[in-house]
Amino acid sequence: MRGGIRILFLALVLALLPGLAAAQIVMLVPGGWDRGDGFRQAGVTAALNAAGYADGGRARARPEAPWFERAPDPASRQFYTVDLPAGVAPPERARALGQVVDGLARRHPGRELVLVGHSSGGVVARELLVREPHPAVSTLVTFSAPHAGTGWNALARSVTDALADSALGLYAPFAGLEGLHRHEGLWGPEGGSPEAAHMEWLNTREHPPLRYVSVVRLADPWVDAASQDMNRLPALRGRAHTLPSPGGHRLEAADGTLLAALLLPR
């Protein structure tokens, strides 16, 4: 019932936004310590499938060349889940994402590319657009992304400190959690740290003339709603669309339905 009310609520807002081209490739970019399979496990990809998007499979950045799970599919609308290196700085993840973007543009020439980022994946995708804008990319959609910083600093410390004091600390590197302290500045700029300076640089840098959409989770316990709104950033003020959502931080199957409604031509 709650999901139905949520979709009805968002449909009223979506009706005011323009649709996209019929031929499009959607790239699903996970947060910093997640993998692309998170979109699959949450049911986002199943909802996209039901809306007529073919499953292009998994895509992964590698030093030599991007890896794709399947042979190219001729379907005009497809999605890929993307795996990026864990435990590395955001600029490195952005470069890895750029490799996958280039690979998909070659696999699907003439198709419109849509970047969809969850959590820090949305910030990484935006950084790629600032550093290396690609002519095939038309749209960035973010869910619960900490564009303006958030309270994750305290969360990062509590998690890593708890791990360090427990037997699970031995396994932190294998889970990609050993890098939390190094990347705290992405979640909540503090003082004059290099990470805070990096976020300030990103949020004031010129952004390419694309379509920007922020899905803002009103009940997100980790990322403040104002931080999720790209329209509040100095570089994008007045240029981004904002879609309020009553959900929390985690992905839900309804997000796939929302994406399809947002991206399909009307």
Solvent accessible surface area in square Angstrom, and as a share of the most:
residue,aa,sasa,rsa
1,M,195,0.87
2,R,152,0.55
3,G,35,0.34
4,G,50,0.48
5,I,99,0.50
6,R,3,0.01
7,I,51,0.26
8,L,121,0.60
9,F,84,0.35
10,L,2,0.01
11,A,44,0.34
12,L,125,0.62
13,V,37,0.21
14,L,10,0.05
15,A,76,0.59
16,L,149,0.74
17,L,17,0.09
18,P,81,0.51
19,G,29,0.28
20,L,24,0.12
21,A,50,0.39
22,A,53,0.41
23,A,35,0.27
24,Q,0,0.00
25,I,0,0.00
26,V,0,0.00
27,M,0,0.00
28,L,0,0.00
29,V,0,0.00
30,P,2,0.01
31,G,6,0.05
32,G,11,0.11
33,W,61,0.21
34,D,65,0.34
35,R,120,0.44
36,G,0,0.00
37,D,45,0.23
38,G,11,0.10
39,F,2,0.01
40,R,47,0.17
41,Q,151,0.67
42,A,31,0.24
43,G,16,0.16
44,V,1,0.00
45,T,10,0.06
46,A,64,0.49
47,A,18,0.14
48,L,0,0.00
49,N,72,0.37
50,A,95,0.73
51,A,33,0.26
52,G,45,0.44
53,Y,2,0.01
54,A,24,0.19
55,D,32,0.17
56,G,4,0.04
57,G,0,0.00
58,R,65,0.24
59,A,0,0.00
60,R,80,0.29
61,A,14,0.11
62,R,91,0.33
63,P,134,0.85
64,E,121,0.54
65,A,44,0.34
66,P,19,0.12
67,W,75,0.26
68,F,38,0.16
69,E,68,0.30
70,R,108,0.39
71,A,83,0.65
72,P,78,0.49
73,D,52,0.27
74,P,120,0.76
75,A,33,0.25
76,S,54,0.35
77,R,59,0.21
78,Q,0,0.00
79,F,0,0.00
80,Y,1,0.00
81,T,1,0.00
82,V,0,0.00
83,D,9,0.05
84,L,11,0.06
85,P,52,0.33
86,A,54,0.42
87,G,11,0.10
88,V,37,0.21
89,A,35,0.27
90,P,16,0.10
91,P,26,0.17
92,E,79,0.35
93,R,10,0.04
94,A,1,0.01
95,R,124,0.45
96,A,16,0.12
97,L,0,0.00
98,G,5,0.05
99,Q,46,0.20
100,V,0,0.00
101,V,2,0.01
102,D,57,0.29
103,G,3,0.03
104,L,0,0.00
105,A,20,0.15
106,R,163,0.60
107,R,51,0.18
108,H,8,0.03
109,P,104,0.65
110,G,87,0.84
111,R,49,0.18
112,E,36,0.16
113,L,0,0.00
114,V,0,0.00
115,L,0,0.00
116,V,0,0.00
117,G,0,0.00
118,H,17,0.08
119,S,9,0.06
120,S,2,0.01
121,G,0,0.00
122,G,0,0.00
123,V,1,0.00
124,V,1,0.01
125,A,0,0.00
126,R,0,0.00
127,E,1,0.00
128,L,6,0.03
129,L,2,0.01
130,V,19,0.11
131,R,98,0.36
132,E,87,0.39
133,P,79,0.50
134,H,47,0.21
135,P,134,0.84
136,A,24,0.19
137,V,4,0.02
138,S,32,0.21
139,T,0,0.00
140,L,0,0.00
141,V,0,0.00
142,T,1,0.00
143,F,1,0.01
144,S,0,0.00
145,A,1,0.01
146,P,0,0.00
147,H,0,0.00
148,A,52,0.41
149,G,9,0.09
150,T,21,0.12
151,G,55,0.53
152,W,21,0.07
153,N,13,0.07
154,A,69,0.53
155,L,48,0.24
156,A,1,0.01
157,R,90,0.33
158,S,62,0.40
159,V,52,0.30
160,T,16,0.09
161,D,74,0.38
162,A,63,0.49
163,L,24,0.12
164,A,79,0.62
165,D,129,0.67
166,S,51,0.33
167,A,82,0.64
168,L,111,0.55
169,G,23,0.22
170,L,137,0.68
171,Y,133,0.51
172,A,12,0.10
173,P,74,0.47
174,F,174,0.73
175,A,60,0.47
176,G,7,0.07
177,L,44,0.22
178,E,78,0.35
179,G,0,0.00
180,L,8,0.04
181,H,83,0.37
182,R,129,0.47
183,H,17,0.07
184,E,23,0.10
185,G,6,0.06
186,L,10,0.05
187,W,3,0.01
188,G,8,0.07
189,P,62,0.39
190,E,80,0.36
191,G,83,0.79
192,G,83,0.80
193,S,32,0.21
194,P,108,0.68
195,E,62,0.28
196,A,12,0.09
197,A,59,0.46
198,H,41,0.18
199,M,4,0.02
200,E,119,0.53
201,W,75,0.26
202,L,0,0.00
203,N,16,0.08
204,T,81,0.47
205,R,109,0.40
206,E,151,0.68
207,H,5,0.02
208,P,19,0.12
209,P,125,0.79
210,L,41,0.20
211,R,28,0.10
212,Y,0,0.00
213,V,0,0.00
214,S,0,0.00
215,V,1,0.00
216,V,8,0.05
217,R,1,0.00
218,L,104,0.52
219,A,62,0.48
220,D,17,0.09
221,P,103,0.65
222,W,113,0.39
223,V,1,0.01
224,D,89,0.46
225,A,36,0.28
226,A,40,0.31
227,S,6,0.04
228,Q,1,0.00
229,D,19,0.10
230,M,0,0.00
231,N,47,0.24
232,R,145,0.53
233,L,3,0.01
234,P,76,0.48
235,A,21,0.17
236,L,0,0.00
237,R,155,0.56
238,G,66,0.64
239,R,98,0.36
240,A,12,0.10
241,H,62,0.28
242,T,51,0.30
243,L,1,0.00
244,P,37,0.23
245,S,0,0.00
246,P,56,0.35
247,G,1,0.01
248,G,23,0.22
249,H,15,0.07
250,R,196,0.72
251,L,23,0.12
252,E,46,0.21
253,A,51,0.40
254,A,19,0.15
255,D,0,0.00
256,G,0,0.00
257,T,61,0.36
258,L,3,0.01
259,L,1,0.00
260,A,6,0.04
261,A,43,0.33
262,L,0,0.00
263,L,0,0.00
264,L,42,0.21
265,P,64,0.40
266,R,152,0.55
